[in-house]
Amino acid sequence: MTLLERMFSARRKKKHGFVLALGGGGGRGLAHLGVLEVLDEHHLKPDAIIGCSIGSLFGAMYAINPDARQVTERAMDIMAHESFSRLSLPDMDGRADEESGWLDRLASAAKQTMMLTRAATDRAIGDTDALIDIAYSFCGGESFSDAKIPLYTTAVEFPRGDCHLFSADSHVKLPCAIAASMAIPGIFDPVSVGGKKYVDGGVASDLPVIEAQMIARSDQLVVGVNVGSRPGSDIEPGNVYGMLDWTTQVKSYHLRKTNRQHADVMIEPLVGFTQWNDFSNPEQEIDRGRQAAYEKMPELIEKLAA
């Protein structure tokens, strides 16, 4: 029997399923789509999905329509639409390259001045209403009950700081729950859901594998997808925004480093050099997700058959 035949044989004999935990990471989260495509190719459907931040968005899309190719096509179409640009995700560092022309450097300086002014007078610098609209446009559903696969999203209650799970039992609007899970503090205002306010789930758990363990039955695996990054060693922040972003990256890196140990299988696409606000190369990020998932398929199939 060939290796491929043994793998298919093992899959037919699987004893249990798995809960899929999709982490946060902004533009790096496009790799989730590639992972979902590979799972589909191997006829492996999660029994439940839990998503944090961008993972909640793509997780919801797939939970509502469990066809990864169609989900990817829909995501690509939406990102190509001008409404997606309304999010205006800022560059936290905001520096122009040293080789940039004088006009680029002037524009960069003006942008930083505007952001600093807003930071001193407002609580957020992004369009939160646009965030909710985008969540609705992507997932195409109004309720958790629209999901064909049980769906959970994480968010952090503001200002208490408690980590919260939204699900069908929460009886809240799905787009608002997704927007809350993606509402990065300082970039977006806290999102009102069910009479309370919430911010990005990544503040407490950027890789929700511990939460997935809470959801999973004893006979189910937890499969995590880590699309986080860590600060590069060759670039130092150029302003206060850059320093705050660096601090968040370090905190998130160490949280994921601890949380990943709670997953039975960990898929980690090589997306660490992509900035969180960069959605300019979706095909590249999706392909990185595919590659990482292909590498982990033998391990996942073996554990599902154990």
Disulfide bonds with the S-S distance in Angstrom:
none
